[in-house]
Amino acid sequence: MTGQRRSFDHIHADGRIVRGGITPQEAERAVILVHGRGATPESILTLADELPDDLGFTFLAPGASESTPHPRSWYPTSFLAPIAANEPGLSSGLVTIEAVVDELAERGIGPENIVLLGFSQGACLITEFASRLARRWGGVVALTGGLIGDHNAPRDYTGAFHGTPVFLGCSDRDPHVPLWRVDETEEVLGRMGARVEKRIYPGLPHTITRDELDWVEATMRGLADGYGSGSTAVRNHSG
C-alpha cells in the first residue's frame, strides 16, 4: 500500500477521523477503531468509554466517506466476494487506516504500541490491513469479521506478526460472517506468527460482547508490562 496511494480512486479521502482519550502528542499507545457498514466513527468510538482511560492511550476512529453511492461503507458488497468486486473502496479503506498509523508514527507511537480494532465490516478491513502489513502490532482485534476475498483469494501475504496477540470473536451463526472464514483467518494469521485467540459465542446476535472488550482491556494493560487476555460475562453492545 505504501507509495501507491495515487494509483486508485481514494474514495474515502474525505472521511472524518474522530478522536478520544488523550491527544496523540501526549499518548504512548493508541487504539485505532474501525466501524462497520453504515455506522459512524462516533459509534465505534463509544467503545473507548468502556476501556481503560489511565494507560496512556489515545483513541482514533477513521470514518468511511459519506458521499459515495454506499455512504458510511468501506466497500460495497460482501467481504466474501472477489476482491475486485470491492474496489476501489477496499484499497481506499486500507490506505485510510495506513494514514492513521503514519500519523501515530510521526508522534513516536510505533506499530508495537497500536491496537487495531474493528467490528463487522471494520473487523474485515483491519484484519486484511494487518495481514498485508504484517509486523509486531500491539494487538489485532476482529469482532465478527475475517480476511477479505472469495474462496480463491490468495493468502500469500509477506511479513510476519512476531507474536502479535490477535483476537477473533464471532457468533456460531452470524448472518454475515461464516465460521469457515473465521477458521481460515485463524489458520492464516497463526501461520504468519500471530498468537491467535478465537472465541465462538453460541447464538450471539451481530453485536459486541463484554467478554471481547475484557480481552481488549487486558491486552491494553499488557502493553505496559507484558501481554495477556481476559474474559467475563457476555453483554450486548451496538456496533
Backbone bond lengths (Angstrom), bond angles and torsions (degrees), N, CA, C in turn:
res aa  C-N    CA-C-N  psi(-1)  N-CA   C-N-CA  omega(-1)  CA-C   N-CA-C  phi
1 M - - - 1.468 - - 1.517 111.73 -
2 T 1.326 117.27 -42.62 1.448 120.41 -177.72 1.523 110.64 -59.00
3 G 1.339 116.18 133.70 1.453 120.44 177.60 1.508 114.34 83.81
4 Q 1.349 117.55 -0.46 1.459 120.31 -178.21 1.531 111.07 -123.18
5 R 1.323 116.62 26.17 1.451 119.76 -172.67 1.517 113.50 -71.32
6 R 1.325 118.87 -18.37 1.461 121.18 -177.61 1.530 112.05 -103.85
7 S 1.320 117.06 10.06 1.458 120.20 -176.77 1.526 112.17 -92.77
8 F 1.339 118.20 8.14 1.456 121.71 -179.39 1.526 107.84 -153.90
9 D 1.310 116.13 173.20 1.453 121.84 179.91 1.531 108.98 -81.74
10 H 1.323 116.19 107.64 1.471 121.17 -176.98 1.526 108.56 -82.43
11 I 1.313 115.88 78.82 1.458 120.75 -171.24 1.530 112.94 -70.75
12 H 1.322 117.60 -18.24 1.462 119.80 -179.99 1.524 112.60 -97.89
13 A 1.325 116.37 14.06 1.465 119.91 -178.39 1.527 112.07 -61.30
14 D 1.341 117.73 -24.99 1.460 120.28 -179.23 1.525 112.43 -94.37
15 G 1.334 116.79 8.29 1.461 120.04 179.34 1.523 112.03 -69.01
16 R 1.319 115.96 149.38 1.460 121.08 -179.34 1.527 111.03 -86.03
17 I 1.331 116.84 156.22 1.454 122.56 169.25 1.517 107.27 -118.68
18 V 1.328 116.43 120.61 1.461 122.35 -179.86 1.526 107.75 -104.07
19 R 1.314 115.71 139.45 1.465 120.13 -171.55 1.519 110.89 -123.42
20 G 1.329 115.23 151.61 1.455 121.27 177.65 1.516 110.01 -148.00
21 G 1.331 115.56 174.12 1.452 119.29 -177.27 1.518 110.57 71.54
22 I 1.320 116.16 -157.37 1.456 119.59 178.29 1.525 109.71 -77.13
23 T 1.306 116.76 164.91 1.460 120.30 -176.89 1.524 110.58 -72.98
24 P 1.330 117.29 155.82 1.472 119.56 176.54 1.531 112.61 -57.88
25 Q 1.326 116.49 -30.09 1.460 119.60 179.08 1.525 111.57 -65.44
26 E 1.342 116.90 -32.07 1.462 121.76 -179.13 1.534 112.58 -90.96
27 A 1.331 116.59 -21.73 1.466 120.63 -169.16 1.521 112.67 -79.32
28 E 1.316 114.25 155.93 1.456 122.57 171.30 1.527 111.38 -107.43
29 R 1.325 115.89 -19.08 1.460 121.93 -176.04 1.523 109.19 -143.26
30 A 1.329 116.24 165.72 1.466 119.41 -176.68 1.519 111.50 -147.99
31 V 1.330 114.84 152.40 1.465 122.55 168.06 1.530 106.96 -119.25
32 I 1.325 116.41 125.48 1.463 122.07 173.09 1.522 107.03 -100.54
33 L 1.327 117.05 121.70 1.461 122.52 -176.23 1.523 109.61 -112.30
34 V 1.326 117.28 128.76 1.461 122.02 -174.68 1.532 109.41 -119.38
35 H 1.315 115.69 122.41 1.466 121.81 -173.55 1.524 112.67 -77.12
36 G 1.330 114.22 167.63 1.452 121.14 178.74 1.515 113.01 -90.72
37 R 1.338 115.21 -178.45 1.461 121.99 -177.25 1.525 110.90 -60.22
38 G 1.327 115.40 129.10 1.452 120.95 176.32 1.518 115.26 77.63
39 A 1.327 117.32 -1.22 1.460 121.21 -179.05 1.523 109.87 -94.74
40 T 1.306 116.47 -169.57 1.462 121.57 -176.90 1.520 109.96 -131.97
41 P 1.333 117.55 161.03 1.460 118.73 174.39 1.521 111.98 -62.49
42 E 1.330 117.40 -31.91 1.468 119.41 177.46 1.525 111.53 -62.50
43 S 1.332 116.63 -37.51 1.470 119.44 -177.22 1.525 111.69 -66.84
44 I 1.323 117.51 -43.42 1.468 119.40 -179.66 1.529 110.48 -73.91
45 L 1.329 117.35 -28.31 1.461 119.94 -179.69 1.524 112.13 -68.41
46 T 1.342 118.06 -18.23 1.463 119.26 176.97 1.526 111.64 -62.14
47 L 1.322 117.30 -20.33 1.461 119.35 176.41 1.525 111.76 -61.68
48 A 1.327 116.78 -27.69 1.465 120.24 179.65 1.522 111.21 -60.74
49 D 1.338 116.97 -27.48 1.458 120.41 179.12 1.519 111.86 -67.66
50 E 1.325 117.23 -18.15 1.452 121.58 -177.01 1.530 112.16 -108.03
51 L 1.318 115.86 9.96 1.464 121.86 179.41 1.528 109.01 -118.63
52 P 1.322 118.02 161.39 1.469 120.60 -175.41 1.524 112.17 -58.54
53 D 1.330 115.66 141.54 1.455 120.94 178.31 1.525 112.08 -114.51
54 D 1.341 116.67 13.46 1.460 120.74 -175.47 1.527 113.10 -121.70
55 L 1.330 116.28 22.08 1.464 119.90 -174.08 1.522 113.24 -115.40
56 G 1.322 116.99 12.75 1.459 119.62 177.79 1.507 114.80 78.36
57 F 1.347 117.49 27.74 1.464 121.72 -178.50 1.525 111.60 -99.40
58 T 1.316 115.10 141.56 1.448 121.60 163.02 1.525 107.81 -106.46
59 F 1.330 117.17 150.19 1.465 122.78 -178.39 1.521 108.52 -118.87
60 L 1.329 116.10 129.33 1.460 120.96 179.58 1.525 109.32 -129.55
61 A 1.328 115.49 129.87 1.463 121.16 -178.73 1.523 109.40 -123.89
62 P 1.334 118.00 100.78 1.468 120.13 175.27 1.521 110.46 -73.46
63 G 1.325 115.63 151.40 1.452 120.27 -179.07 1.511 112.42 -118.78
64 A 1.325 115.59 144.86 1.461 120.56 172.83 1.525 109.65 -69.69
65 S 1.318 116.28 156.45 1.460 121.18 179.44 1.528 111.01 -59.65
66 E 1.322 115.18 145.10 1.461 120.79 175.24 1.526 111.49 -101.58
67 S 1.334 117.23 4.83 1.467 120.56 -174.40 1.524 113.28 -115.71
68 T 1.329 117.63 14.08 1.461 121.36 177.53 1.529 109.79 -93.22
69 P 1.338 118.56 171.94 1.470 120.00 175.41 1.526 113.28 -61.83
70 H 1.352 116.34 -18.55 1.463 121.66 177.34 1.532 107.93 -123.59
71 P 1.332 117.31 72.94 1.468 119.98 -172.89 1.520 112.48 -59.68
72 R 1.345 114.01 142.98 1.465 122.74 177.99 1.517 112.53 64.20
73 S 1.304 117.95 20.37 1.462 122.50 176.70 1.520 108.91 -120.59
74 W 1.307 116.30 134.87 1.460 120.40 -178.16 1.520 111.81 -71.92
75 Y 1.312 116.47 -34.72 1.465 121.52 177.88 1.524 107.65 -149.78
76 P 1.341 118.83 157.56 1.463 120.69 -162.95 1.512 117.46 -80.46
77 T 1.323 118.77 -29.00 1.458 118.62 -171.82 1.523 110.19 -125.80
78 S 1.311 117.58 -167.77 1.461 121.56 -177.24 1.525 111.71 -61.07
79 F 1.328 116.66 146.90 1.461 119.89 176.26 1.518 112.00 -69.98
80 L 1.333 117.17 -8.58 1.462 122.07 177.54 1.523 112.30 -90.15
81 A 1.325 117.38 -3.50 1.461 121.60 177.94 1.528 110.07 -75.21
82 P 1.332 118.02 162.07 1.467 119.43 173.54 1.521 110.45 -53.53
83 I 1.310 116.76 144.91 1.459 121.22 -175.38 1.523 111.65 -56.39
84 A 1.326 117.26 -39.68 1.467 120.23 -178.41 1.521 112.03 -60.72
85 A 1.336 117.78 -28.01 1.460 120.78 -178.49 1.528 112.04 -70.11
86 N 1.326 116.93 -16.57 1.460 120.60 -178.39 1.523 113.48 -108.12
87 E 1.323 115.53 13.40 1.462 119.71 175.26 1.537 110.40 -95.11
88 P 1.358 117.66 151.17 1.468 126.86 5.82 1.520 114.50 -88.63
89 G 1.351 116.83 3.87 1.452 119.11 -176.99 1.508 113.87 -57.92
90 L 1.352 115.90 -42.28 1.460 119.77 -178.37 1.519 111.13 -60.15
91 S 1.321 117.14 -53.64 1.464 119.84 -179.43 1.519 111.44 -61.15
92 S 1.322 116.75 -38.87 1.461 120.45 179.56 1.527 110.96 -64.84
93 G 1.325 116.82 -40.20 1.456 120.37 177.42 1.512 112.40 -64.80
94 L 1.331 116.78 -40.69 1.460 120.80 178.58 1.525 110.92 -63.19
95 V 1.320 116.51 -41.53 1.463 120.58 178.61 1.530 110.78 -66.96
96 T 1.325 117.11 -34.43 1.462 120.50 177.26 1.520 110.84 -60.73
97 I 1.325 116.90 -45.47 1.468 119.71 178.24 1.521 110.47 -66.16
98 E 1.324 116.79 -41.14 1.458 119.90 179.95 1.526 111.11 -60.48
99 A 1.329 117.26 -36.47 1.462 120.65 179.21 1.528 110.74 -64.61
100 V 1.334 117.14 -36.41 1.462 119.94 177.14 1.529 110.11 -67.91
101 V 1.325 117.00 -41.83 1.464 120.58 176.35 1.521 110.47 -60.27
102 D 1.325 116.74 -42.72 1.469 120.71 178.90 1.524 111.27 -63.11
103 E 1.338 116.96 -40.39 1.466 120.33 178.16 1.526 110.57 -60.74
104 L 1.325 115.90 -42.77 1.460 119.37 179.42 1.522 111.19 -65.79
105 A 1.326 116.56 -38.33 1.468 119.88 178.24 1.519 110.85 -60.07
106 E 1.326 116.71 -38.32 1.463 120.44 178.11 1.520 111.82 -64.09
107 R 1.337 116.25 -22.32 1.465 121.64 177.98 1.524 111.64 -95.00
108 G 1.335 116.66 5.99 1.459 120.40 177.88 1.509 114.75 86.80
109 I 1.338 118.19 12.77 1.467 121.94 178.28 1.518 108.34 -103.99
110 G 1.329 116.85 106.14 1.452 121.87 -177.46 1.513 112.54 -86.31
111 P 1.342 118.07 171.20 1.463 122.49 -177.57 1.522 113.86 -55.35
112 E 1.332 117.64 -33.78 1.464 120.28 -178.60 1.532 112.26 -66.73
113 N 1.325 117.31 -11.94 1.465 122.14 176.89 1.519 112.44 -115.37
114 I 1.332 116.59 20.42 1.464 122.31 178.71 1.528 109.48 -117.86
115 V 1.319 115.92 127.77 1.465 121.86 171.31 1.520 107.69 -99.97
116 L 1.324 116.70 123.81 1.457 123.03 176.14 1.521 108.13 -96.01
117 L 1.336 117.39 122.59 1.464 120.84 -176.75 1.518 109.38 -133.52
118 G 1.318 115.95 133.46 1.458 119.88 176.78 1.510 111.09 -144.11
119 F 1.333 115.21 153.27 1.458 121.77 176.17 1.520 109.90 -118.29
120 S 1.331 116.47 132.97 1.459 123.60 174.68 1.533 110.38 58.91
121 Q 1.325 119.47 -119.23 1.460 119.83 179.16 1.528 110.51 -58.55
122 G 1.326 116.60 -36.02 1.461 120.31 176.47 1.516 112.55 -65.62
123 A 1.336 117.67 -33.88 1.462 120.92 176.93 1.519 110.84 -65.72
124 C 1.330 116.16 -39.34 1.463 120.05 177.48 1.523 110.37 -64.42
125 L 1.323 116.23 -41.76 1.452 120.54 -177.73 1.532 111.41 -66.01
126 I 1.333 117.63 -44.59 1.468 118.08 -178.30 1.526 111.38 -71.72
127 T 1.324 117.60 -30.30 1.462 119.37 177.30 1.520 110.70 -66.64
128 E 1.331 115.94 -44.25 1.458 120.30 177.67 1.528 110.26 -65.42
129 F 1.327 117.42 -41.41 1.459 121.19 178.88 1.527 111.09 -60.37
130 A 1.321 116.34 -50.15 1.465 119.98 -177.90 1.522 111.42 -62.18
131 S 1.312 117.31 -35.66 1.468 120.27 -179.15 1.518 111.72 -72.04
132 R 1.326 116.03 -37.58 1.468 118.80 178.80 1.530 112.27 -72.48
133 L 1.331 116.45 -25.85 1.461 121.25 176.64 1.526 109.24 -120.27
134 A 1.317 115.53 53.11 1.466 120.41 -175.95 1.520 110.84 -62.48
135 R 1.323 115.33 133.14 1.451 124.48 179.00 1.523 106.22 -169.36
136 R 1.306 117.75 -174.55 1.458 119.02 176.04 1.529 109.35 -81.51
137 W 1.323 115.85 101.32 1.455 121.97 173.39 1.523 109.27 -90.56
138 G 1.331 116.32 159.89 1.453 118.97 173.99 1.516 111.70 -65.15
139 G 1.308 117.10 -30.08 1.457 122.99 177.07 1.514 110.06 175.74
140 V 1.314 116.24 154.19 1.467 122.69 175.18 1.523 106.26 -129.75
141 V 1.324 116.33 123.34 1.465 121.52 -174.05 1.522 109.18 -124.83
142 A 1.320 117.11 109.24 1.468 122.64 179.81 1.524 108.09 -108.17
143 L 1.317 116.21 102.74 1.455 122.70 -179.78 1.521 108.55 -94.90
144 T 1.317 115.63 99.22 1.460 124.35 -178.33 1.527 110.22 66.49
145 G 1.322 115.97 70.13 1.456 121.07 178.75 1.516 110.98 -173.93
146 G 1.317 115.88 -177.45 1.457 121.47 179.67 1.516 109.73 -173.11
147 L 1.308 116.21 -175.03 1.459 121.88 -179.38 1.527 111.23 -59.56
148 I 1.322 115.68 150.12 1.461 122.61 -173.83 1.530 111.23 -94.39
149 G 1.320 115.95 142.50 1.458 121.13 176.42 1.516 112.59 126.65
150 D 1.330 116.30 166.39 1.463 120.95 179.42 1.525 110.39 -83.95
151 H 1.325 116.12 -170.64 1.466 121.16 -178.44 1.526 112.05 -59.45
152 N 1.329 117.34 -27.49 1.460 120.95 -176.09 1.530 113.64 -95.31
153 A 1.315 117.00 5.95 1.463 119.51 -178.63 1.531 110.07 -63.01
154 P 1.328 118.29 131.14 1.460 120.15 178.64 1.522 110.63 -67.34
155 R 1.291 116.54 140.81 1.461 121.71 177.65 1.527 109.72 -119.16
156 D 1.329 115.28 38.08 1.456 121.17 -177.83 1.524 110.94 -92.95
157 Y 1.334 115.17 50.55 1.455 119.64 179.27 1.530 109.75 -64.81
158 T 1.318 115.16 144.93 1.463 119.59 174.18 1.522 108.79 -97.66
159 G 1.304 116.59 166.84 1.448 120.45 -179.56 1.518 111.60 88.99
160 A 1.332 115.55 176.79 1.457 121.54 -177.67 1.525 109.03 -146.34
161 F 1.337 115.87 153.23 1.458 121.65 -177.72 1.527 113.78 -86.95
162 H 1.316 117.75 -16.55 1.469 121.81 174.66 1.526 112.21 52.11
163 G 1.325 115.78 46.08 1.459 120.09 175.98 1.510 116.26 83.44
164 T 1.314 118.29 11.20 1.469 121.19 177.36 1.530 109.99 -53.94
165 P 1.351 117.49 129.98 1.467 118.84 174.35 1.528 110.66 -74.14
166 V 1.316 116.57 127.10 1.469 122.66 -178.35 1.519 108.35 -123.64
167 F 1.316 115.88 135.13 1.463 121.66 176.93 1.523 109.63 -116.43
168 L 1.331 116.19 129.15 1.461 122.52 174.05 1.519 107.80 -121.65
169 G 1.321 116.71 111.85 1.459 121.12 178.73 1.511 110.80 -119.27
170 C 1.343 117.20 137.02 1.464 120.21 -177.16 1.525 109.94 -163.01
171 S 1.311 115.87 152.93 1.457 121.15 170.75 1.529 110.35 -70.50
172 D 1.317 115.95 156.55 1.464 119.40 175.64 1.521 111.87 -77.63
173 R 1.334 117.16 -5.81 1.469 120.34 -178.73 1.524 111.66 -144.36
174 D 1.323 116.29 39.25 1.455 118.94 179.73 1.530 109.96 -64.93
175 P 1.340 118.31 137.08 1.462 120.32 -176.88 1.523 114.35 -72.13
176 H 1.324 117.78 -14.64 1.462 120.61 -176.11 1.527 113.83 -113.63
177 V 1.321 117.35 -23.99 1.467 121.30 -172.88 1.528 109.08 -124.05
178 P 1.332 118.21 103.17 1.465 120.78 -179.76 1.531 111.75 -73.90
179 L 1.305 115.57 149.82 1.461 120.11 -177.48 1.524 112.51 -62.78
180 W 1.334 117.37 -30.67 1.462 117.88 -178.66 1.516 111.05 -62.85
181 R 1.335 118.47 -30.98 1.454 119.93 178.85 1.533 110.47 -75.97
182 V 1.321 117.89 -35.89 1.465 120.33 174.92 1.530 109.65 -63.42
183 D 1.329 116.19 -42.25 1.468 120.21 178.18 1.528 111.03 -63.42
184 E 1.320 116.23 -42.84 1.464 119.89 178.43 1.524 110.82 -62.17
185 T 1.317 116.02 -42.02 1.462 120.20 179.63 1.526 110.57 -62.65
186 E 1.306 116.27 -42.98 1.469 120.23 176.63 1.526 111.03 -57.74
187 E 1.321 116.72 -44.23 1.458 120.60 -177.95 1.520 111.53 -66.34
188 V 1.331 117.09 -44.77 1.464 120.69 -177.43 1.527 110.84 -65.72
189 L 1.323 117.13 -48.07 1.459 119.88 -177.69 1.524 111.62 -67.83
190 G 1.324 116.04 -36.52 1.453 118.84 176.04 1.512 111.78 -63.69
191 R 1.322 116.27 -40.09 1.464 120.64 177.68 1.516 111.64 -63.72
192 M 1.327 116.55 -26.24 1.459 121.07 -179.92 1.526 112.59 -88.99
193 G 1.328 116.72 5.89 1.454 119.78 173.91 1.512 115.83 98.29
194 A 1.336 118.25 12.19 1.462 120.20 175.86 1.529 109.90 -83.10
195 R 1.327 115.62 153.02 1.462 122.03 171.07 1.526 107.03 -96.94
196 V 1.332 116.38 98.83 1.462 121.48 -168.77 1.523 111.08 -95.69
197 E 1.324 115.15 129.39 1.457 123.41 170.88 1.521 107.41 -110.13
198 K 1.335 116.93 113.38 1.469 121.26 179.13 1.518 108.16 -110.00
199 R 1.329 116.17 127.89 1.461 120.43 177.26 1.524 109.15 -128.44
200 I 1.323 114.64 123.44 1.460 122.05 179.89 1.522 107.80 -107.82
201 Y 1.344 115.86 126.41 1.455 121.96 -173.66 1.532 109.69 -106.59
202 P 1.330 118.27 114.09 1.465 120.81 -177.89 1.529 112.29 -62.65
203 G 1.336 114.99 126.08 1.454 120.99 173.59 1.513 115.80 70.64
204 L 1.327 118.48 9.56 1.460 120.73 -177.48 1.528 110.80 -69.68
205 P 1.340 118.86 134.95 1.471 120.03 173.49 1.519 110.31 -71.62
206 H 1.323 116.22 178.59 1.467 122.33 -177.86 1.528 108.22 -75.94
207 T 1.334 116.10 87.69 1.453 120.84 -170.41 1.524 109.85 -157.64
208 I 1.333 115.81 179.30 1.465 123.31 176.99 1.516 108.43 -109.79
209 T 1.323 117.16 141.50 1.457 121.01 -176.25 1.528 112.19 -110.30
210 R 1.324 114.92 158.82 1.459 120.52 174.28 1.523 110.49 -63.17
211 D 1.311 117.26 -35.70 1.460 121.40 178.39 1.524 110.43 -57.99
212 E 1.319 117.06 -43.27 1.459 121.26 179.12 1.528 111.06 -65.68
213 L 1.330 116.22 -42.88 1.458 119.54 -179.83 1.524 111.72 -66.38
214 D 1.317 117.05 -31.85 1.464 119.51 176.52 1.524 110.92 -65.24
215 W 1.330 116.74 -36.26 1.467 119.14 176.07 1.528 109.75 -65.06
216 V 1.311 116.70 -41.34 1.457 120.17 178.19 1.529 110.04 -62.13
217 E 1.330 116.48 -45.54 1.463 119.94 -179.65 1.521 110.79 -59.68
218 A 1.328 117.51 -45.44 1.452 120.22 -179.67 1.525 111.59 -63.57
219 T 1.325 116.62 -37.03 1.458 120.30 177.66 1.522 110.98 -66.72
220 M 1.322 116.88 -40.70 1.458 120.51 175.95 1.526 110.81 -60.48
221 R 1.315 116.83 -46.14 1.463 119.88 178.83 1.522 110.53 -63.31
222 G 1.333 115.05 -34.60 1.449 119.40 -179.51 1.518 113.81 -67.01
223 L 1.323 117.35 -23.63 1.459 119.29 179.63 1.530 111.68 -66.73
224 A 1.329 117.32 -19.70 1.460 120.10 177.68 1.531 111.78 -80.82
225 D 1.341 116.20 -36.11 1.470 117.80 -174.30 1.525 113.58 -150.96
226 G 1.328 117.73 32.95 1.467 121.02 178.84 1.514 109.66 136.79
227 Y 1.340 116.88 -174.00 1.465 122.55 -179.61 1.511 110.23 -121.78
228 G 1.332 116.31 148.69 1.463 120.51 179.19 1.502 110.82 -165.19
229 S 1.311 116.84 -176.46 1.466 123.17 175.81 1.508 108.24 -150.46
230 G 1.316 115.49 160.69 1.456 119.18 -178.38 1.507 111.33 -137.63
231 S 1.328 117.39 169.48 1.456 120.15 175.17 1.520 110.51 -159.34
232 T 1.339 115.29 138.86 1.454 121.47 173.66 1.514 108.01 -144.21
233 A 1.325 116.43 -157.19 1.459 120.40 -174.75 1.514 112.22 -68.83
234 V 1.317 115.37 154.95 1.462 121.70 179.97 1.538 109.94 -82.07
235 R 1.340 115.49 138.46 1.453 121.33 175.82 1.516 108.21 -140.71
236 N 1.311 116.67 139.79 1.455 120.79 -178.24 1.526 111.45 -71.77
237 H 1.326 114.68 149.69 1.474 121.51 174.96 1.516 106.69 -154.50
238 S 1.303 116.63 133.68 1.465 119.48 178.80 1.510 110.21 -73.75
239 G 1.339 117.37 149.92 1.447 121.56 178.62 1.483 112.77 -108.76
